[in-house]
Amino acid sequence: MSKLAELLKQKAEIEAAIEKVRETEIVDLKRRFAELALQLRELNGLPPSLVEAFTDKAGTFNSYRTMKVKKPS
C-alpha cells in the first residue's frame, strides 16, 4: 500500500472516530439540557417561550420527548 493510500485510510478512520464521539457528546448534552429544562420548569424558572417549545399539542410538558432523548433510568 502506498504512503498516500495509508494516510487516506488513517484519515478516514480518524474522521469516523471523531464523528462517533461527536454524536455521543451531542446526545449527552441534549439529555443534560432536557434535565435542566425539567428542573427549571418545576421551579417556574423556565422562560415562557421554552415552556411552549417543550409542550406538546396535548398540553403536556416533556423536554425529553421534544429533545428526542431517553429519560435516564
N, CA, C and O atoms as a GROMACS GRO file, in nm:
protein
  292
    1MET      N    1   0.085  -0.118   0.000
    1MET     CA    2   0.000   0.000   0.000
    1MET      C    3   0.090   0.124   0.000
    1MET      O    4   0.188   0.131   0.074
    2SER      N    5   0.054   0.218  -0.083
    2SER     CA    6   0.136   0.338  -0.092
    2SER      C    7   0.118   0.425   0.033
    2SER      O    8   0.022   0.409   0.108
    3LYS      N    9   0.208   0.513   0.052
    3LYS     CA   10   0.205   0.605   0.166
    3LYS      C   11   0.077   0.689   0.165
    3LYS      O   12   0.014   0.709   0.269
    4LEU      N   13   0.039   0.736   0.046
    4LEU     CA   14  -0.082   0.818   0.034
    4LEU      C   15  -0.206   0.737   0.069
    4LEU      O   16  -0.293   0.786   0.141
    5ALA      N   17  -0.214   0.616   0.019
    5ALA     CA   18  -0.330   0.531   0.049
    5ALA      C   19  -0.339   0.503   0.198
    5ALA      O   20  -0.448   0.505   0.256
    6GLU      N   21  -0.226   0.477   0.260
    6GLU     CA   22  -0.224   0.451   0.405
    6GLU      C   23  -0.270   0.574   0.483
    6GLU      O   24  -0.348   0.563   0.578
    7LEU      N   25  -0.221   0.691   0.445
    7LEU     CA   26  -0.261   0.814   0.513
    7LEU      C   27  -0.409   0.844   0.493
    7LEU      O   28  -0.476   0.889   0.586
    8LEU      N   29  -0.461   0.819   0.374
    8LEU     CA   30  -0.603   0.840   0.349
    8LEU      C   31  -0.689   0.745   0.431
    8LEU      O   32  -0.795   0.783   0.480
    9LYS      N   33  -0.643   0.623   0.446
    9LYS     CA   34  -0.714   0.524   0.530
    9LYS      C   35  -0.715   0.572   0.675
    9LYS      O   36  -0.819   0.567   0.741
   10GLN      N   37  -0.601   0.617   0.724
   10GLN     CA   38  -0.593   0.667   0.862
   10GLN      C   39  -0.683   0.789   0.881
   10GLN      O   40  -0.749   0.804   0.984
   11LYS      N   41  -0.684   0.875   0.781
   11LYS     CA   42  -0.768   0.995   0.788
   11LYS      C   43  -0.916   0.955   0.799
   11LYS      O   44  -0.989   1.012   0.880
   12ALA      N   45  -0.959   0.859   0.718
   12ALA     CA   46  -1.097   0.813   0.721
   12ALA      C   47  -1.132   0.752   0.857
   12ALA      O   48  -1.241   0.775   0.910
   13GLU      N   49  -1.040   0.674   0.913
   13GLU     CA   50  -1.063   0.613   1.044
   13GLU      C   51  -1.074   0.719   1.153
   13GLU      O   52  -1.159   0.710   1.242
   14ILE      N   53  -0.988   0.819   1.146
   14ILE     CA   54  -0.991   0.928   1.245
   14ILE      C   55  -1.120   1.008   1.233
   14ILE      O   56  -1.183   1.041   1.334
   15GLU      N   57  -1.160   1.038   1.111
   15GLU     CA   58  -1.283   1.113   1.090
   15GLU      C   59  -1.405   1.035   1.139
   15GLU      O   60  -1.498   1.095   1.194
   16ALA      N   61  -1.406   0.904   1.120
   16ALA     CA   62  -1.516   0.820   1.170
   16ALA      C   63  -1.519   0.820   1.322
   16ALA      O   64  -1.626   0.827   1.382
   17ALA      N   65  -1.402   0.812   1.384
   17ALA     CA   66  -1.394   0.815   1.530
   17ALA      C   67  -1.441   0.950   1.584
   17ALA      O   68  -1.510   0.956   1.686
   18ILE      N   69  -1.402   1.057   1.518
   18ILE     CA   70  -1.445   1.192   1.560
   18ILE      C   71  -1.596   1.203   1.552
   18ILE      O   72  -1.660   1.256   1.643
   19GLU      N   73  -1.654   1.155   1.445
   19GLU     CA   74  -1.800   1.162   1.426
   19GLU      C   75  -1.873   1.082   1.535
   19GLU      O   76  -1.976   1.126   1.586
   20LYS      N   77  -1.821   0.966   1.569
   20LYS     CA   78  -1.883   0.883   1.673
   20LYS      C   79  -1.880   0.955   1.808
   20LYS      O   80  -1.980   0.958   1.879
   21VAL      N   81  -1.765   1.013   1.842
   21VAL     CA   82  -1.752   1.087   1.968
   21VAL      C   83  -1.843   1.209   1.967
   21VAL      O   84  -1.907   1.241   2.067
   22ARG      N   85  -1.850   1.276   1.854
   22ARG     CA   86  -1.935   1.395   1.839
   22ARG      C   87  -2.081   1.359   1.864
   22ARG      O   88  -2.151   1.430   1.937
   23GLU      N   89  -2.128   1.251   1.804
   23GLU     CA   90  -2.267   1.207   1.823
   23GLU      C   91  -2.296   1.175   1.969
   23GLU      O   92  -2.402   1.210   2.021
   24THR      N   93  -2.203   1.108   2.035
   24THR     CA   94  -2.219   1.074   2.176
   24THR      C   95  -2.227   1.200   2.261
   24THR      O   96  -2.311   1.210   2.351
   25GLU      N   97  -2.141   1.297   2.232
   25GLU     CA   98  -2.141   1.423   2.306
   25GLU      C   99  -2.273   1.498   2.286
   25GLU      O  100  -2.327   1.554   2.382
   26ILE      N  101  -2.323   1.498   2.164
   26ILE     CA  102  -2.449   1.568   2.136
   26ILE      C  103  -2.564   1.506   2.214
   26ILE      O  104  -2.645   1.577   2.273
   27VAL      N  105  -2.573   1.375   2.214
   27VAL     CA  106  -2.679   1.307   2.289
   27VAL      C  107  -2.668   1.339   2.437
   27VAL      O  108  -2.769   1.364   2.503
   28ASP      N  109  -2.546   1.338   2.491
   28ASP     CA  110  -2.526   1.368   2.632
   28ASP      C  111  -2.568   1.512   2.664
   28ASP      O  112  -2.635   1.536   2.765
   29LEU      N  113  -2.528   1.605   2.581
   29LEU     CA  114  -2.565   1.746   2.604
   29LEU      C  115  -2.716   1.767   2.592
   29LEU      O  116  -2.774   1.844   2.669
   30LYS      N  117  -2.780   1.699   2.496
   30LYS     CA  118  -2.925   1.710   2.482
   30LYS      C  119  -2.995   1.656   2.607
   30LYS      O  120  -3.092   1.715   2.655
   31ARG      N  121  -2.945   1.544   2.660
   31ARG     CA  122  -3.004   1.485   2.780
   31ARG      C  123  -2.989   1.580   2.898
   31ARG      O  124  -3.083   1.598   2.976
   32ARG      N  125  -2.871   1.639   2.912
   32ARG     CA  126  -2.849   1.734   3.022
   32ARG      C  127  -2.938   1.856   3.007
   32ARG      O  128  -2.991   1.907   3.106
   33PHE      N  129  -2.955   1.904   2.884
   33PHE     CA  130  -3.042   2.019   2.858
   33PHE      C  131  -3.186   1.986   2.892
   33PHE      O  132  -3.256   2.068   2.952
   34ALA      N  133  -3.232   1.866   2.855
   34ALA     CA  134  -3.368   1.824   2.887
   34ALA      C  135  -3.388   1.817   3.038
   34ALA      O  136  -3.493   1.856   3.089
   35GLU      N  137  -3.288   1.766   3.111
   35GLU     CA  138  -3.295   1.759   3.258
   35GLU      C  139  -3.302   1.899   3.318
   35GLU      O  140  -3.383   1.924   3.408
   36LEU      N  141  -3.219   1.991   3.269
   36LEU     CA  142  -3.220   2.128   3.319
   36LEU      C  143  -3.353   2.196   3.290
   36LEU      O  144  -3.406   2.268   3.375
   37ALA      N  145  -3.408   2.174   3.172
   37ALA     CA  146  -3.537   2.234   3.137
   37ALA      C  147  -3.645   2.183   3.231
   37ALA      O  148  -3.730   2.261   3.276
   38LEU      N  149  -3.643   2.055   3.261
   38LEU     CA  150  -3.742   1.997   3.353
   38LEU      C  151  -3.727   2.057   3.493
   38LEU      O  152  -3.827   2.091   3.557
   39GLN      N  153  -3.605   2.069   3.541
   39GLN     CA  154  -3.581   2.126   3.674
   39GLN      C  155  -3.624   2.273   3.679
   39GLN      O  156  -3.686   2.315   3.776
   40LEU      N  157  -3.592   2.349   3.576
   40LEU     CA  158  -3.633   2.490   3.572
   40LEU      C  159  -3.784   2.502   3.564
   40LEU      O  160  -3.842   2.593   3.624
   41ARG      N  161  -3.848   2.414   3.493
   41ARG     CA  162  -3.996   2.415   3.483
   41ARG      C  163  -4.056   2.388   3.620
   41ARG      O  164  -4.153   2.454   3.658
   42GLU      N  165  -4.001   2.294   3.694
   42GLU     CA  166  -4.052   2.262   3.828
   42GLU      C  167  -4.038   2.382   3.922
   42GLU      O  168  -4.118   2.398   4.013
   43LEU      N  169  -3.938   2.465   3.900
   43LEU     CA  170  -3.915   2.583   3.983
   43LEU      C  171  -3.979   2.709   3.924
   43LEU      O  172  -3.958   2.819   3.976
   44ASN      N  173  -4.056   2.692   3.816
   44ASN     CA  174  -4.117   2.805   3.746
   44ASN      C  175  -4.012   2.906   3.701
   44ASN      O  176  -4.037   3.027   3.703
   45GLY      N  177  -3.895   2.856   3.662
   45GLY     CA  178  -3.786   2.943   3.619
   45GLY      C  179  -3.755   2.934   3.471
   45GLY      O  180  -3.657   2.990   3.424
   46LEU      N  181  -3.840   2.862   3.398
   46LEU     CA  182  -3.817   2.845   3.255
   46LEU      C  183  -3.892   2.954   3.178
   46LEU      O  184  -4.011   2.974   3.203
   47PRO      N  185  -3.826   3.024   3.087
   47PRO     CA  186  -3.893   3.129   3.010
   47PRO      C  187  -4.016   3.073   2.936
   47PRO      O  188  -4.014   2.959   2.890
   48PRO      N  189  -4.121   3.153   2.926
   48PRO     CA  190  -4.244   3.106   2.860
   48PRO      C  191  -4.222   3.051   2.719
   48PRO      O  192  -4.290   2.956   2.679
   49SER      N  193  -4.132   3.109   2.644
   49SER     CA  194  -4.108   3.060   2.508
   49SER      C  195  -4.054   2.917   2.509
   49SER      O  196  -4.088   2.837   2.421
   50LEU      N  197  -3.971   2.884   2.608
   50LEU     CA  198  -3.920   2.747   2.618
   50LEU      C  199  -4.026   2.652   2.671
   50LEU      O  200  -4.032   2.536   2.630
   51VAL      N  201  -4.109   2.701   2.763
   51VAL     CA  202  -4.219   2.618   2.811
   51VAL      C  203  -4.306   2.578   2.692
   51VAL      O  204  -4.346   2.463   2.678
   52GLU      N  205  -4.335   2.674   2.607
   52GLU     CA  206  -4.416   2.648   2.488
   52GLU      C  207  -4.346   2.550   2.394
   52GLU      O  208  -4.410   2.462   2.337
   53ALA      N  209  -4.216   2.565   2.378
   53ALA     CA  210  -4.141   2.477   2.288
   53ALA      C  211  -4.139   2.333   2.338
   53ALA      O  212  -4.136   2.240   2.258
   54PHE      N  213  -4.140   2.314   2.469
   54PHE     CA  214  -4.134   2.179   2.527
   54PHE      C  215  -4.272   2.122   2.557
   54PHE      O  216  -4.282   2.012   2.613
   55THR      N  217  -4.378   2.193   2.522
   55THR     CA  218  -4.513   2.145   2.548
   55THR      C  219  -4.573   2.093   2.418
   55THR      O  220  -4.568   2.160   2.315
   56ASP      N  221  -4.630   1.972   2.426
   56ASP     CA  222  -4.688   1.914   2.304
   56ASP      C  223  -4.831   1.962   2.283
   56ASP      O  224  -4.882   2.044   2.360
   57LYS      N  225  -4.895   1.913   2.179
   57LYS     CA  226  -5.030   1.958   2.142
   57LYS      C  227  -5.133   1.926   2.250
   57LYS      O  228  -5.235   1.994   2.261
   58ALA      N  229  -5.107   1.822   2.329
   58ALA     CA  230  -5.200   1.783   2.436
   58ALA      C  231  -5.180   1.868   2.561
   58ALA      O  232  -5.253   1.852   2.659
   59GLY      N  233  -5.081   1.958   2.559
   59GLY     CA  234  -5.055   2.042   2.674
   59GLY      C  235  -4.965   1.981   2.778
   59GLY      O  236  -4.958   2.029   2.891
   60THR      N  237  -4.895   1.875   2.741
   60THR     CA  238  -4.805   1.805   2.833
   60THR      C  239  -4.662   1.855   2.813
   60THR      O  240  -4.611   1.857   2.701
   61PHE      N  241  -4.599   1.896   2.923
   61PHE     CA  242  -4.459   1.940   2.918
   61PHE      C  243  -4.371   1.816   2.921
   61PHE      O  244  -4.377   1.737   3.015
   62ASN      N  245  -4.290   1.798   2.817
   62ASN     CA  246  -4.200   1.682   2.813
   62ASN      C  247  -4.075   1.720   2.734
   62ASN      O  248  -4.070   1.708   2.611
   63SER      N  249  -3.974   1.764   2.807
   63SER     CA  250  -3.850   1.808   2.742
   63SER      C  251  -3.774   1.691   2.681
   63SER      O  252  -3.703   1.709   2.582
   64TYR      N  253  -3.788   1.571   2.738
   64TYR     CA  254  -3.716   1.455   2.684
   64TYR      C  255  -3.771   1.418   2.546
   64TYR      O  256  -3.694   1.390   2.454
   65ARG      N  257  -3.902   1.417   2.532
   65ARG     CA  258  -3.963   1.383   2.403
   65ARG      C  259  -3.927   1.489   2.299
   65ARG      O  260  -3.896   1.457   2.184
   66THR      N  261  -3.932   1.616   2.340
   66THR     CA  262  -3.901   1.724   2.248
   66THR      C  263  -3.756   1.717   2.202
   66THR      O  264  -3.727   1.738   2.084
   67MET      N  265  -3.666   1.687   2.294
   67MET     CA  266  -3.523   1.678   2.259
   67MET      C  267  -3.487   1.544   2.194
   67MET      O  268  -3.374   1.525   2.147
   68LYS      N  269  -3.584   1.450   2.192
   68LYS     CA  270  -3.566   1.317   2.132
   68LYS      C  271  -3.451   1.241   2.197
   68LYS      O  272  -3.365   1.184   2.130
   69VAL      N  273  -3.453   1.242   2.332
   69VAL     CA  274  -3.355   1.163   2.409
   69VAL      C  275  -3.432   1.079   2.511
   69VAL      O  276  -3.544   1.111   2.549
   70LYS      N  277  -3.368   0.971   2.554
   70LYS     CA  278  -3.432   0.886   2.654
   70LYS      C  279  -3.407   0.939   2.793
   70LYS      O  280  -3.299   0.989   2.826
   71LYS      N  281  -3.510   0.926   2.874
   71LYS     CA  282  -3.501   0.967   3.014
   71LYS      C  283  -3.406   0.872   3.086
   71LYS      O  284  -3.415   0.751   3.067
   72PRO      N  285  -3.316   0.925   3.168
   72PRO     CA  286  -3.224   0.835   3.240
   72PRO      C  287  -3.301   0.747   3.339
   72PRO      O  288  -3.399   0.791   3.399
   73SER      N  289  -3.257   0.624   3.353
   73SER     CA  290  -3.327   0.533   3.444
   73SER      C  291  -3.286   0.549   3.586
   73SER      O  292  -3.337   0.478   3.673
   0.00000   0.00000   0.00000
